[in-house]
Amino acid sequence: MCEESACLVPPLEQNQNGPSESRLSSGSNGGATHNGEALVGFHEDALSQAAVGKAQLLLALVLGLGLAADCSELTILGYILPAAELQLCIDEHKKGWLVSITLLALAGGSLAWGILGDHLGRRRALISALSVAALFSAVATVMPTYGTFMTARFCSGLGVAGAFPLTFSYLSETCSRATRTRYTGLLHSFWPVGGIFTSLIAHLTMPTSGAEIVEDNREHWSSWHRFLILSILPTIGCIIGLIWASESPRYLLEASREVEALAVYQRLHRLNKARTQYGLTELELPGRSAYRERPMSPSRNLFGHGLESFREVFQRISSPTHFRTTLLLAALHLIVGFTYMGISAFSTSMIKQIKDQEYYSDRQYIFNRNFTGIVFNTTLENLQYKNTSFKNVTFKHINLNHVDFQNCTVDEAEFINVKTSITFFENSTIKNSRFVDTDLTNHHFVNCTLSNNTFMSLISDCIVDFDYNIYLDDLYEDTLAWAGSMFPALLFMGFILETAARPPLIFTTMGTASITSIGIFFWTNTFVVTLIELTVKIMLMCAVNAITMVVVEAYPCHLRCTAHGMMRSLFHLASLCAIPIYGMFSQTMLMFPAVITISLTFGAAIMSLKIQDNSKVLL
């Protein structure tokens, strides 16, 4: 029954002998195919009679919330890392691990939930996956240490990873062949909506400057905890919607639960309010020989059963029938994942670098001055004092932001309620001074002579120097730019796929991304960086839309979620590798990121032409 491939739509023309040709199943022939044709044919006929409309639209909206949660999982990190750095005392290395552990969780979870989706059912696996994500996202908000917080985020990533491989198969199997790309396009357009939702919530609840984050951090329940709680809303909304949703009827047929499948078809018919009475009854169900054998219950030796199931599906996916398709799709997912995350990380790094250059270009330098009996009670920012003397002065209730004291003498001074960011005393002499309620510690004094000083009531004993210049407003605007543009692009892509073959579309989008990447050579200001990043990311995600449909259509029902989960796992692993590789060259040269992005996307465009077009396949 279509065990190794999906079935093609039967040709409409007549044979010379008179009767119409029978349905054909790619990769199969003879009598062995006939039973498989019975299920796919019955499924397509049943969906045609149930019509398309409100039921598919509601399901797309519900599943879209789950896909929005997938995008939100990574978008969240950019907003919470500054606050988490301060509260959990996280250095740059540990911040990098928070991103890496999330991508590792997404890679592992995609594969695991994909396999479970083929064994337990799309709906049941998706509810379980999103429940895990919601639970541990909530747990992460109350974790007091870096280790426990990272563990909770890892478990949350494992759960939300199931959204991508499960939702597309779930929705595609509920739509007829003629309309499935229209609704999967709507589904995929919810992915950037997750980024928009996360950015709006962050903008409304989170402080935007470093100084505001420091003040907010004094609260027991700070803003970033509330932000994490609110970010769970799409996940909860999807779970609630799935409670009233039906299982994929195609999966039910595959699992030999044909009576339940018939009830789903009838429910779709009622929801769509079709004018004709639903004509299929249990008498029209395919004979018992059409169904696959029910899998053995995994209640005993669950771990061994899981390993055996994984080995079995891996062998089928890599079998001669699917080997070429699997290899091409795996290569495409690796390339798209690598370039998408690479261009995202590289553009973020470049924007910060350009902003820092603009910031330091306005720096004020004060040389050879003497300050006596003066009270500094306003914020000092972006200053350098050199060969300067401070005698009997007071620094009171102020922030020292990017201030350097070089070869200075500080005598009988008072530092009261002073908070610092990237502030250092270098080769200076500090004596007979008092430090009360400050965050100045030993690492702020580089090659200094300290004599007869008093330190009382340190604000924090964390040695991580928090940078107030975090540019969260720029992150907000950048996210709205690419996500807001990606939403209509993906929606439109769904309609294009209704009439166009998959390989030419993938070639066009990847080729456009390759040509646009030439603009990396001209990254001189934030506008150019944002424009190039926006265009490349939209083209890559449109390619993902078409590639996803190739995955859905290339594998039979009992391997569909597993294959998609495997591909998404490769996508996230490639993303994990891209961050350090692209980041390595952000401070040195633009040539390598430009050349590697252009080469990989162009190679993927050429490779896509070798993919078999299965747009006429019945699921």
MARFIMI-770239 format. One record per residue (C-alpha): residue number from 1; residue in one letter; chain; x, y, z. Coordinates in steps of 0.05 Angstrom, whole numbers, plus 5000, padded with zeros to 4 digits. Each point is the difference from the previous one (the first is absolute). Example, Ala and Ser with C-alpha at 12.3 -4.5 7.8 and 13.67 -1.06 7.14 Angstrom:
BEGIN
   num   residu   chaine      u      v      w
     1        A        A   5246   4910   5156
     2        S        A   5027   5069   4987
END
This chain:
BEGIN
   num   residu   chaine      u      v      w
     1        M        A   5000   5000   5000
     2        C        A   5045   5056   4976
     3        E        A   5052   4976   5050
     4        E        A   5060   5028   4964
     5        S        A   4970   5060   4964
     6        A        A   4938   5042   4990
     7        C        A   4951   4990   4944
     8        L        A   4992   5041   4938
     9        V        A   4935   5030   4976
    10        P        A   4970   4954   4948
    11        P        A   5004   5024   4928
    12        L        A   4934   5024   4971
    13        E        A   5007   4974   4930
    14        Q        A   4971   4933   4980
    15        N        A   5038   4938   4978
    16        Q        A   4993   4977   4929
    17        N        A   4960   4941   5027
    18        G        A   4948   5046   5029
    19        P        A   5003   5001   5077
    20        S        A   5039   5054   5036
    21        E        A   5069   4984   5027
    22        S        A   5006   4977   5071
    23        R        A   5035   5042   5053
    24        L        A   5075   4991   5001
    25        S        A   5046   5001   5059
    26        S        A   5070   5025   4988
    27        G        A   5052   4948   5016
    28        S        A   4950   4943   4999
    29        N        A   4963   4959   4949
    30        G        A   4955   4942   4990
    31        G        A   4952   4972   5050
    32        A        A   5041   5023   5059
    33        T        A   4982   5071   4983
    34        H        A   4925   4990   4996
    35        N        A   4990   4998   5075
    36        G        A   5040   5063   5010
    37        E        A   4960   5036   4947
    38        A        A   4936   4983   5037
    39        L        A   5020   5042   5061
    40        V        A   5027   5061   4964
    41        G        A   4942   4999   4952
    42        F        A   4949   4993   5055
    43        H        A   5034   5056   5040
    44        E        A   4999   5048   4941
    45        D        A   4928   4984   4982
    46        A        A   4979   5008   5072
    47        L        A   5033   5068   5005
    48        S        A   4968   5022   4935
    49        Q        A   4931   4983   5026
    50        A        A   5015   5034   5066
    51        A        A   5018   5063   4962
    52        V        A   5051   5052   5021
    53        G        A   4986   5061   5041
    54        K        A   4989   5018   5073
    55        A        A   5027   4935   5029
    56        Q        A   5068   5006   4964
    57        L        A   5004   5074   5015
    58        L        A   4989   4990   5074
    59        L        A   5050   4943   5003
    60        A        A   5052   5043   4963
    61        L        A   4990   5057   5051
    62        V        A   5006   4953   5059
    63        L        A   5062   4965   4973
    64        G        A   5028   5068   4981
    65        L        A   5003   5018   5073
    66        G        A   5045   4940   5012
    67        L        A   5045   5021   4942
    68        A        A   5002   5071   5028
    69        A        A   5026   4970   5066
    70        D        A   5056   4966   4961
    71        C        A   5025   5068   4973
    72        S        A   4990   5033   5068
    73        E        A   5046   4949   5033
    74        L        A   5062   5031   4967
    75        T        A   4974   5071   4994
    76        I        A   4991   5003   5076
    77        L        A   5075   4991   5012
    78        G        A   5020   5066   4970
    79        Y        A   4955   5037   5049
    80        I        A   5013   4962   5064
    81        L        A   5075   4990   4995
    82        P        A   5019   5070   5025
    83        A        A   4955   4994   5061
    84        A        A   5020   4927   5012
    85        E        A   5073   5020   4994
    86        L        A   4991   5050   5056
    87        Q        A   4956   4959   5047
    88        L        A   5033   4932   4989
    89        C        A   5070   5029   4992
    90        I        A   5012   4970   4931
    91        D        A   5063   5015   4960
    92        E        A   5005   4998   4924
    93        H        A   5019   4927   4999
    94        K        A   4939   4980   5041
    95        K        A   4954   5044   4958
    96        G        A   5025   4963   4938
    97        W        A   4983   4934   5034
    98        L        A   4928   5023   5012
    99        V        A   4991   5008   4925
   100        S        A   5037   4935   4984
   101        I        A   4960   4959   5050
   102        T        A   4935   5026   4970
   103        L        A   5022   4979   4930
   104        L        A   5022   4932   5026
   105        A        A   4933   4991   5033
   106        L        A   4964   5019   4935
   107        A        A   5042   4950   4961
   108        G        A   4988   4943   5048
   109        G        A   4927   5016   5011
   110        S        A   4984   5005   4925
   111        L        A   5024   4929   4988
   112        A        A   4967   4971   5063
   113        W        A   4932   5032   4989
   114        G        A   5002   4983   4926
   115        I        A   5007   4926   5016
   116        L        A   4945   5005   5053
   117        G        A   4955   5036   4951
   118        D        A   5001   4939   4955
   119        H        A   4989   4951   5058
   120        L        A   4952   5038   5046
   121        G        A   4964   5045   4951
   122        R        A   5010   5072   4979
   123        R        A   4952   5032   5049
   124        R        A   5020   4959   5061
   125        A        A   5074   5010   4988
   126        L        A   4991   5075   4989
   127        I        A   4959   5010   5063
   128        S        A   5054   4962   5039
   129        A        A   5056   5040   4969
   130        L        A   4969   5068   5012
   131        S        A   4980   4980   5071
   132        V        A   5073   4985   5015
   133        A        A   5020   5067   4969
   134        A        A   4948   5040   5040
   135        L        A   5017   4965   5066
   136        F        A   5075   5012   4996
   137        S        A   4993   5070   4972
   138        A        A   4961   5016   5063
   139        V        A   5050   4964   5044
   140        A        A   5057   5041   4968
   141        T        A   4970   5065   5026
   142        V        A   5013   4980   5073
   143        M        A   5068   4967   4992
   144        P        A   5050   5036   5045
   145        T        A   5066   4977   4971
   146        Y        A   5032   4994   4932
   147        G        A   5002   4924   5000
   148        T        A   4927   4990   5018
   149        F        A   4978   5054   4952
   150        M        A   5039   4969   4943
   151        T        A   4971   4931   5016
   152        A        A   4929   5027   4999
   153        R        A   5013   5036   4934
   154        F        A   5029   4936   4971
   155        C        A   4937   4961   5019
   156        S        A   4956   5055   4972
   157        G        A   5038   4996   4934
   158        L        A   4991   4925   4998
   159        G        A   4925   5010   5004
   160        V        A   4989   5056   4951
   161        A        A   5045   4965   4949
   162        G        A   4942   4954   4983
   163        A        A   4959   5057   4970
   164        F        A   5033   5003   4932
   165        P        A   5002   4926   4981
   166        L        A   4931   4985   5027
   167        T        A   4958   5060   4978
   168        F        A   5015   4996   4926
   169        S        A   4983   4926   4994
   170        Y        A   4939   5010   5044
   171        L        A   4971   5056   4958
   172        S        A   5020   4972   4932
   173        E        A   4965   4935   5015
   174        T        A   4936   5038   5016
   175        C        A   4999   5037   4933
   176        S        A   4987   4975   4930
   177        R        A   5057   4999   4950
   178        A        A   4975   5062   4964
   179        T        A   4998   5044   5063
   180        R        A   5054   4974   5047
   181        T        A   5054   5051   4981
   182        R        A   4951   5057   5010
   183        Y        A   4988   4980   5072
   184        T        A   5072   4980   5015
   185        G        A   5021   5069   4974
   186        L        A   4952   5031   5051
   187        L        A   5029   4953   5053
   188        H        A   5072   5018   4984
   189        S        A   4984   5075   5000
   190        F        A   4986   4993   5075
   191        W        A   5074   4984   5012
   192        P        A   5022   5073   4993
   193        V        A   4938   5020   5038
   194        G        A   5034   4967   5060
   195        G        A   5058   5048   4991
   196        I        A   4953   5060   4995
   197        F        A   4961   4978   5062
   198        T        A   5064   4990   5040
   199        S        A   5028   5068   4979
   200        L        A   4935   5037   5017
   201        I        A   4996   4967   5069
   202        A        A   5073   5016   5013
   203        H        A   4989   5072   4978
   204        L        A   4941   5008   5047
   205        T        A   5029   4964   5061
   206        M        A   5076   5003   4997
   207        P        A   5046   5060   5014
   208        T        A   5038   5022   4938
   209        S        A   5064   5030   5028
   210        G        A   5054   4970   5044
   211        A        A   4989   5049   5056
   212        E        A   4925   4982   5001
   213        I        A   5017   4926   5003
   214        V        A   5045   5012   5060
   215        E        A   4944   5036   5036
   216        D        A   4949   4948   4980
   217        N        A   5046   4944   5025
   218        R        A   4991   5025   5071
   219        E        A   4929   4975   5000
   220        H        A   4987   4930   5025
   221        W        A   4956   4984   4939
   222        S        A   5033   5040   4945
   223        S        A   4974   5015   4930
   224        W        A   5036   4944   4964
   225        H        A   4964   4948   5043
   226        R        A   4933   5031   4982
   227        F        A   5021   5001   4927
   228        L        A   5016   4926   5001
   229        I        A   4932   4984   5030
   230        L        A   4963   5040   4947
   231        S        A   5041   4967   4945
   232        I        A   4966   4934   5017
   233        L        A   4932   5025   4975
   234        P        A   5006   4973   4928
   235        T        A   5019   4931   5027
   236        I        A   4941   4999   5048
   237        G        A   4953   5025   4945
   238        C        A   5021   4944   4954
   239        I        A   4991   4947   5054
   240        I        A   4930   5026   5016
   241        G        A   4981   5000   4927
   242        L        A   5026   4929   4990
   243        I        A   4956   4975   5056
   244        W        A   4940   5010   4953
   245        A        A   5036   4980   4937
   246        S        A   4997   4932   4967
   247        E        A   5058   4954   4983
   248        S        A   5026   4998   4930
   249        P        A   4952   4954   4962
   250        R        A   5057   4976   4956
   251        Y        A   5039   4977   5062
   252        L        A   4937   4965   5026
   253        L        A   4993   4961   4935
   254        E        A   5074   4982   5003
   255        A        A   4990   4976   5072
   256        S        A   4941   4956   4980
   257        R        A   4951   5045   5038
   258        E        A   4955   5009   4940
   259        V        A   4936   5011   5039
   260        E        A   5032   5058   5038
   261        A        A   5025   5028   4933
   262        L        A   4930   4998   4971
   263        A        A   4975   5039   5061
   264        V        A   5053   5053   4987
   265        Y        A   4979   5006   4927
   266        Q        A   4928   5009   5022
   267        R        A   5021   5053   5050
   268        L        A   5038   5038   4946
   269        H        A   4938   4997   4957
   270        R        A   4957   5030   5056
   271        L        A   5050   5055   5016
   272        N        A   5007   5020   4927
   273        K        A   4924   5001   4994
   274        A        A   5001   4965   4933
   275        R        A   4934   5004   4964
   276        T        A   4999   4927   4980
   277        Q        A   4989   4944   5050
   278        Y        A   5063   4961   5017
   279        G        A   4995   4937   4959
   280        L        A   5054   4954   5028
   281        T        A   4981   4948   5051
   282        E        A   5035   4941   5033
   283        L        A   4978   4958   4940
   284        E        A   5048   5040   4955
   285        L        A   5060   4991   5045
   286        P        A   5058   4962   4968
   287        G        A   5005   4926   5014
   288        R        A   5043   4974   5057
   289        S        A   5056   4980   4952
   290        A        A   5012   5074   4985
   291        Y        A   5024   5017   5070
   292        R        A   5069   4993   5030
   293        E        A   5009   4954   5058
   294        R        A   4992   5034   5068
   295        P        A   5066   5012   5035
   296        M        A   5014   4959   5062
   297        S        A   4987   5034   5066
   298        P        A   5061   5034   5029
   299        S        A   4977   4990   5071
   300        R        A   5055   4950   5013
   301        N        A   5073   5018   4994
   302        L        A   4984   5071   4977
   303        F        A   5073   5020   4989
   304        G        A   5015   4939   4958
   305        H        A   4937   5011   4960
   306        G        A   5020   5072   4987
   307        L        A   5069   4981   4975
   308        E        A   4971   4946   4955
   309        S        A   4949   5049   4972
   310        F        A   5054   5051   4985
   311        R        A   5043   4948   4966
   312        E        A   4942   4977   4958
   313        V        A   4978   5069   4976
   314        F        A   5071   5021   4986
   315        Q        A   5010   4938   4957
   316        R        A   4936   5016   4961
   317        I        A   5017   5073   4990
   318        S        A   5069   4981   4975
   319        S        A   4974   4942   4958
   320        P        A   5016   5000   4925
   321        T        A   4930   5026   4986
   322        H        A   5011   5064   5041
   323        F        A   5076   5004   5003
   324        R        A   5010   5052   4945
   325        T        A   4943   5044   5025
   326        T        A   5023   4995   5072
   327        L        A   5071   5019   4981
   328        L        A   4978   5061   4960
   329        L        A   4951   5025   5052
   330        A        A   5052   4989   5056
   331        A        A   5051   5041   4962
   332        L        A   4950   5056   4987
   333        H        A   4980   5003   5073
   334        L        A   5072   5003   5022
   335        I        A   5015   5057   4952
   336        V        A   4938   5040   5015
   337        G        A   5008   4991   5075
   338        F        A   5073   5020   4997
   339        T        A   4990   5062   4958
   340        Y        A   4936   5024   5035
   341        M        A   5030   4998   5069
   342        G        A   5067   5024   4975
   343        I        A   4972   5062   4967
   344        S        A   4958   5014   5061
   345        A        A   5058   4995   5049
   346        F        A   5047   5038   4953
   347        S        A   4951   5057   4988
   348        T        A   4988   5007   5075
   349        S        A   5074   5003   5013
   350        M        A   5012   5050   4944
   351        I        A   4944   5046   5024
   352        K        A   5030   5000   5070
   353        Q        A   5069   5013   4972
   354        I        A   4975   5059   4958
   355        K        A   4962   5028   5060
   356        D        A   5062   4994   5045
   357        Q        A   5043   5036   4948
   358        E        A   4949   5057   4997
   359        Y        A   4998   5002   5076
   360        Y        A   5075   5003   5011
   361        S        A   5008   5051   4944
   362        D        A   4964   5049   5046
   363        R        A   5045   4987   5059
   364        Q        A   5024   5059   5042
   365        Y        A   5072   5004   5024
   366        I        A   5020   5039   5061
   367        F        A   5075   5009   5012
   368        N        A   5042   5032   5054
   369        R        A   4943   5028   5042
   370        N        A   4993   5010   5075
   371        F        A   4933   4991   5035
   372        T        A   4995   5023   5073
   373        G        A   4939   5000   5045
   374        I        A   4952   4984   4943
   375        V        A   4937   4957   5006
   376        F        A   4986   4957   4939
   377        N        A   4925   4983   5002
   378        T        A   4983   4991   4927
   379        T        A   5015   4939   4956
   380        L        A   5070   4999   4970
   381        E        A   5001   4965   4933
   382        N        A   5050   4986   4945
   383        L        A   5057   5038   5033
   384        Q        A   5074   4991   5008
   385        Y        A   5038   5035   5056
   386        K        A   5075   5000   4991
   387        N        A   5053   5030   5046
   388        T        A   4945   5030   5041
   389        S        A   4997   5013   5076
   390        F        A   4937   4992   5042
   391        K        A   5008   5031   5070
   392        N        A   4944   4999   5052
   393        V        A   4946   4985   4948
   394        T        A   4936   4962   5006
   395        F        A   4968   4953   4949
   396        K        A   4928   4992   5025
   397        H        A   4939   4963   4972
   398        I        A   5027   4995   4930
   399        N        A   5017   4951   4945
   400        L        A   5070   4995   4970
   401        N        A   4988   4974   4931
   402        H        A   5062   4985   4957
   403        V        A   5045   5046   5040
   404        D        A   5076   4990   5003
   405        F        A   5046   5030   5052
   406        Q        A   5072   4994   4975
   407        N        A   5060   5024   5040
   408        C        A   4953   5037   5048
   409        T        A   5007   5016   5074
   410        V        A   4939   4993   5044
   411        D        A   5009   5026   5072
   412        E        A   4949   5007   5056
   413        A        A   4943   4986   4952
   414        E        A   4932   4968   5014
   415        F        A   4963   4953   4954
   416        I        A   4929   4993   5026
   417        N        A   4946   4958   4964
   418        V        A   5041   4997   4936
   419        K        A   4985   4948   4946
   420        T        A   5049   4988   4944
   421        S        A   5002   4970   4930
   422        I        A   5066   4987   4964
   423        T        A   5035   5048   5047
   424        F        A   5073   4991   5021
   425        F        A   5055   5034   5039
   426        E        A   5066   4986   4965
   427        N        A   5070   5017   5027
   428        S        A   4968   5046   5051
   429        T        A   5008   5015   5073
   430        I        A   4939   4997   5046
   431        K        A   5010   5017   5074
   432        N        A   4962   5022   5061
   433        S        A   4933   4989   4964
   434        R        A   4934   4968   5018
   435        F        A   4958   4955   4957
   436        V        A   4928   4991   5025
   437        D        A   4947   4961   4963
   438        T        A   5039   4993   4936
   439        D        A   5015   4942   4953
   440        L        A   5074   5018   4994
   441        T        A   5042   4938   5014
   442        N        A   5073   4980   4990
   443        H        A   4993   4987   4926
   444        H        A   4982   5073   4988
   445        F        A   5069   5022   5025
   446        V        A   5054   4981   4950
   447        N        A   5072   5011   5021
   448        C        A   4976   5049   5053
   449        T        A   5029   5019   5067
   450        L        A   4946   4996   5054
   451        S        A   5015   5029   5069
   452        N        A   4957   5010   5062
   453        N        A   4934   4992   4965
   454        T        A   4933   4975   5029
   455        F        A   4951   4956   4962
   456        M        A   4931   4991   5032
   457        S        A   4934   4967   4978
   458        L        A   5017   4977   4930
   459        I        A   4940   5000   4954
   460        S        A   5022   4936   4966
   461        D        A   5057   4952   5005
   462        C        A   4992   4977   4927
   463        I        A   5064   5010   4961
   464        V        A   4964   5004   4933
   465        D        A   5003   5072   4975
   466        F        A   4930   5014   4973
   467        D        A   4999   5044   4937
   468        Y        A   4945   5052   5001
   469        N        A   5004   5008   4924
   470        I        A   4956   4941   4981
   471        Y        A   4959   5031   4942
   472        L        A   4934   4963   5015
   473        D        A   4962   5052   4960
   474        D        A   5041   4981   4939
   475        L        A   4985   4926   5012
   476        Y        A   4926   5017   5005
   477        E        A   5000   5039   4934
   478        D        A   5042   4947   4964
   479        T        A   4954   4944   5022
   480        L        A   4937   5038   4978
   481        A        A   5033   5015   4933
   482        W        A   5017   4928   4980
   483        A        A   4940   4967   5034
   484        G        A   4950   5051   4974
   485        S        A   5025   4991   4929
   486        M        A   5006   4924   5005
   487        F        A   4926   4991   5020
   488        P        A   4969   5022   4934
   489        A        A   5056   4967   4960
   490        L        A   4986   4932   5030
   491        L        A   4925   5010   4993
   492        F        A   5009   5017   4927
   493        M        A   5048   4941   4991
   494        G        A   4944   4952   5018
   495        F        A   4958   5024   4942
   496        I        A   5058   4997   4951
   497        L        A   5014   4927   5020
   498        E        A   4928   4982   4979
   499        T        A   5019   5007   4927
   500        A        A   5076   4999   4998
   501        A        A   5048   4941   5005
   502        R        A   5043   4997   5062
   503        P        A   5071   4996   4969
   504        P        A   4996   5064   4958
   505        L        A   4973   5039   5060
   506        I        A   5055   4975   5045
   507        F        A   5051   5018   4946
   508        T        A   4971   5070   4993
   509        T        A   4998   5016   5074
   510        M        A   5070   4971   5014
   511        G        A   5028   5035   4938
   512        T        A   4970   5066   5022
   513        A        A   5031   4990   5069
   514        S        A   5067   4987   4968
   515        I        A   4998   5063   4957
   516        T        A   4976   5042   5059
   517        S        A   5058   4974   5043
   518        I        A   5048   5039   4955
   519        G        A   4976   5061   5040
   520        I        A   5039   4974   5060
   521        F        A   5061   5031   4968
   522        F        A   4967   5068   5009
   523        W        A   4979   4995   5073
   524        T        A   5020   5070   5022
   525        N        A   4940   5023   5040
   526        T        A   4942   4970   5038
   527        F        A   4948   5014   4945
   528        V        A   5039   4960   4949
   529        V        A   5012   4943   5049
   530        T        A   4926   4996   5019
   531        L        A   4978   5003   4927
   532        I        A   5047   4944   4977
   533        E        A   4984   4957   5061
   534        L        A   4925   5010   4990
   535        T        A   5002   4980   4926
   536        V        A   5045   4939   5010
   537        K        A   4960   4974   5059
   538        I        A   4934   5008   4963
   539        M        A   5027   4963   4939
   540        L        A   5029   4944   5043
   541        M        A   4935   4991   5038
   542        C        A   4959   4999   4936
   543        A        A   5047   4945   4977
   544        V        A   4987   4964   5066
   545        N        A   4925   5004   4984
   546        A        A   5009   4965   4933
   547        I        A   5051   4950   5028
   548        T        A   4952   4982   5056
   549        M        A   4946   4983   4950
   550        V        A   5050   4956   4964
   551        V        A   5013   4963   5065
   552        V        A   4925   4991   5013
   553        E        A   4987   4975   4930
   554        A        A   5062   4956   4992
   555        Y        A   4988   4952   5057
   556        P        A   4941   4954   5016
   557        C        A   4955   5013   5059
   558        H        A   5035   4954   5050
   559        L        A   5068   5033   4987
   560        R        A   4978   5072   4987
   561        C        A   5010   5031   5069
   562        T        A   5063   4960   5013
   563        A        A   5032   5024   4935
   564        H        A   4980   5072   5014
   565        G        A   5026   4995   5071
   566        M        A   5067   4974   4975
   567        M        A   5005   5057   4950
   568        R        A   4984   5053   5053
   569        S        A   5051   4969   5046
   570        L        A   5053   5009   4946
   571        F        A   4976   5072   4990
   572        H        A   5011   5017   5073
   573        L        A   5067   4965   5004
   574        A        A   5024   5040   4940
   575        S        A   4975   5063   5035
   576        L        A   5040   4982   5061
   577        C        A   5064   4994   4958
   578        A        A   4987   5065   4963
   579        I        A   5001   5046   5061
   580        P        A   5074   4991   5019
   581        I        A   5023   4996   4927
   582        Y        A   4966   5065   4979
   583        G        A   5015   5033   5066
   584        M        A   5074   4986   4992
   585        F        A   5005   5046   4940
   586        S        A   4953   5056   5021
   587        Q        A   5058   5038   5032
   588        T        A   5050   4987   4944
   589        M        A   4974   4998   4929
   590        L        A   4936   4999   4959
   591        M        A   5028   4957   4944
   592        F        A   4992   4932   5033
   593        P        A   4927   5007   5022
   594        A        A   4982   5029   4932
   595        V        A   5036   4947   4960
   596        I        A   4974   4941   5041
   597        T        A   4928   5026   4999
   598        I        A   5001   5012   4925
   599        S        A   5033   4933   4986
   600        L        A   4954   4958   5044
   601        T        A   4935   5032   4978
   602        F        A   5020   4995   4927
   603        G        A   5020   4927   5009
   604        A        A   4933   4986   5034
   605        A        A   4964   5033   4942
   606        I        A   5034   4954   4950
   607        M        A   4988   4940   5045
   608        S        A   4926   5014   5005
   609        L        A   4991   4987   4925
   610        K        A   5016   4927   5012
   611        I        A   4941   4991   5048
   612        Q        A   4941   4961   4973
   613        D        A   4936   5042   4997
   614        N        A   4945   4963   5038
   615        S        A   4949   5057   4999
   616        K        A   4948   4954   4969
   617        V        A   5008   4947   5053
   618        L        A   4943   4977   5044
   619        L        A   5015   4995   5074
END
